[in-house]
Amino acid sequence: MGSTAPTRILDRRHPRVVALLRRIEAEAGSARLVGAEDRSAFLRVAHRHIAEAVRPVYSVREDPPVSEVLRRGRGSCSQRLAVLEAVARASGVPTRVRGLLVDGRFWYPRFPRLRRFVPDQVVLAWPEFRVAVPAPVGGPAGPWLSTSELFGSLDELSGRRADGFSNAGAETLFDALSRTAIDWDGTTLCPASGAGCDLSGHVLADLGHFDSRDELFARHGQTLCATARLLAEPVLGRRGAGADRAGLAALAET
């Protein structure tokens, strides 16, 4: 399971994706020519470049091609993670996603005035990367590295900062990866103070692993139906994460 192949969403051969890859390689070198630790370092550099190139906004669409996200220069947390996946695949690092069904109440702090519009359940595509050097033909495949551990083990990350991810304010899950533990399984010893890093209480179901986010959403659907996405996207798609919440109330009037 997992692949470096392009998909409709992960259109890694598009010139915009290739151009981003070249900028990352100019700083980090080629991921095809290094070992697992250097491949992890490559992905960390890629994360920073994407954070700088793609402004965080709210969005209800899970399916725009990565090239379109790069063209707009803005994207949701899920869309920015898709960019990271596309760059990884373009660099020769196989990716897959773990599907998580997350309680909609996890997003209440971000949308305090719009709770009635937040879905009860959200389908989340959480990427994983095979950073180990490819095994010989017939040999055992290397382990998968979760996005949560891109910047260190969960225990290391939880020990760096007392405050975990609160899902409030401007910080998104994508941005929080570099500073704190994002633990969907409840395996981390989190600090007693501040927002917790253990997010397992928000997970309603583990949907398993999929070769791509395309496959996950084809099987389990996007969080909102097509009509709801059509109505909500023009309002949310240009609003920055952490934008004035009073402004977000415009959605309630559509």
ABEGO torsion letter per residue (X at the ends): XEBABBBAABBAABAAAAAAAAAAAAAAEBAAABBAAAAAAAAAAAAAAAAAABBBBBBABAABBAAAAAAAGBBBAAAAAAAAAAAAAAAGBBBBBBBBBBBAAAAAAABAAAAAABBABBBBBBBBBBABBBBBBGBBBBBBBBAAAAAEBAAAAAAABABBBAGBEABBAAAAAAABBBBAAGABBBBABEBBABAAAABABBAEBBABAAAAAAAAEBABBAAAAAAAAAAAAABBBGBBAAAAAAAAAX
